[in-house]
Amino acid sequence: MEELLIGLAKTCIKSVFTAQKYGNEILDEDLDRIVFIRNLIEESAGYIKANCKELKVAIYNKELKEYALTQYIIQCLKAFSEKEKEDEDFDEEEEKEEIRTYFEYIYKNLEYPE
């Protein structure tokens, strides 16, 4: 059952990233997606905690957040053109770290406006 619930939640998260193609200039949409994913994980974790006592909520949260971050990094890297990627100043690992930092900041700190 644990794998089924995590798989279902991963499918929900993936749908957030496949709904539209990314461009470099739509950070506001990225921000909304990250906050939405965090809320999806938190709300589903609350449901699981109340209804699925055998599933460890901390593991569920960690696995889904890592999956969302991975999907976010993939989408952001796809937004770079081949020309940008071939530039000698382009460092994919550095870009991944910047993307990760952005994701973590938004995930931990921002909320939808009241």
Residue, then its C-alpha position, 0 to 999 in steps of 0.5 A: m500500500e505504501e508504494l501505491l500511495i507514493g506512486l499516486a502522489k508522484t503522478c500528481i507531482k509529475s502532472v504539475f511539471t508536465a502541464q506546461k513547458y517551461g521558459n527561462e522567464i516564467l519564474d512566477e509560475d515556478l514559484d506557484r508550482i513549488v508552493f502548490i507541490r509543498n501544499l499537496i505533499e502536506e495535505s496528503a501527508g495529513y490524510i495519510k497520518a489520519n488514515c494510514k497508520e502503517l505508512k511512515v509520514a516522514i518517509y512519504n514527505k521526504e521521498l515526494k519532496e526529493y521527487a519533486l526537486t528532481q522533476y523541477i531540476i529536469q524541467c529547469l535544465k530543459a529550459f536552457s537552449e543548446k547554445e546556452k549549454e555549450d557556452e564555456d561558462f555553463d556549468e550544469e552542476e552549478e546550475k543544479e545547485e542554484i536550482r536546488t537552492y531556489f526550490e528549497y527556499i520557496y518550499k520552506n519559506l513562501e506561502y500563497p497570499e491570503 
